[in-house]
Amino acid sequence: MKNVGDIFDELGGTGAVARIIEVKHSAASEMKRRNSIPVRYWPLLVTGAQARGVELDNDVLVKVHASTVPERAA
């Protein structure tokens, strides 16, 4: 998984992610649109992924998050 969209796809879409992280569909949809999942939802995502047989852990989430943060000029 290389981006937030990949995570959503692997977990079954926006509705599935919303159920996993216990938010409204619109909130999950906004996370996908922004290409950013707040860290507070990561434990629920990891647990939900494991329950579905999807390999997702904090290392993957960190890499995805880091790839969305623009580099600052030196």
C-alpha positions as CSV (number, residue, x, y, z in Angstrom):
1,M,0.0,0.0,0.0
2,K,1.5,3.3,-1.1
3,N,-1.3,5.8,-0.4
4,V,-4.5,6.3,1.5
5,G,-6.6,5.2,-1.5
6,D,-4.8,1.9,-1.5
7,I,-5.6,1.4,2.2
8,F,-9.3,2.2,1.6
9,D,-9.4,-0.2,-1.3
10,E,-7.7,-3.0,0.6
11,L,-10.1,-2.7,3.5
12,G,-13.2,-2.7,1.3
13,G,-13.9,0.9,0.5
14,T,-15.0,4.1,2.3
15,G,-18.0,2.5,4.0
16,A,-15.8,-0.4,5.4
17,V,-13.2,2.1,6.6
18,A,-15.9,4.2,8.3
19,R,-17.2,1.2,10.1
20,I,-13.7,0.1,11.2
21,I,-12.7,3.5,12.6
22,E,-16.2,4.2,13.9
23,V,-16.9,7.4,12.0
24,K,-19.6,8.6,9.6
25,H,-19.2,7.7,6.0
26,S,-18.7,11.4,5.2
27,A,-15.8,11.7,7.6
28,A,-14.0,8.7,6.1
29,S,-14.7,10.0,2.6
30,E,-13.1,13.3,3.6
31,M,-10.0,11.5,4.9
32,K,-9.7,9.7,1.6
33,R,-10.2,13.0,-0.3
34,R,-7.5,14.7,1.8
35,N,-5.2,11.6,1.4
36,S,-4.7,11.7,5.2
37,I,-5.9,9.4,8.0
38,P,-5.4,11.0,11.5
39,V,-3.1,9.1,13.8
40,R,-5.8,8.6,16.4
41,Y,-7.5,6.1,14.0
42,W,-4.5,4.0,13.2
43,P,-5.0,1.5,16.1
44,L,-8.5,0.8,14.9
45,L,-7.3,0.5,11.3
46,V,-4.6,-2.0,12.2
47,T,-7.1,-4.1,14.3
48,G,-9.7,-4.0,11.5
49,A,-7.2,-4.9,8.9
50,Q,-6.0,-7.9,10.9
51,A,-9.6,-9.1,11.3
52,R,-10.0,-9.0,7.5
53,G,-6.7,-10.7,6.8
54,V,-5.2,-7.5,5.3
55,E,-1.5,-6.8,6.1
56,L,-1.5,-3.3,7.5
57,D,0.6,-2.2,10.4
58,N,1.9,1.0,11.9
59,D,5.0,0.9,9.7
60,V,2.9,1.0,6.6
61,L,0.8,3.8,8.0
62,V,3.9,5.8,8.8
63,K,5.2,5.3,5.3
64,V,1.9,6.4,3.7
65,H,1.7,9.4,6.0
66,A,5.3,10.4,5.3
67,S,4.7,10.2,1.6
68,T,1.9,12.8,1.8
69,V,3.9,15.4,3.8
70,P,5.6,17.9,1.5
71,E,9.3,18.3,1.9
72,R,10.4,21.6,3.4
73,A,13.1,23.6,1.7
74,A,16.4,23.6,3.6
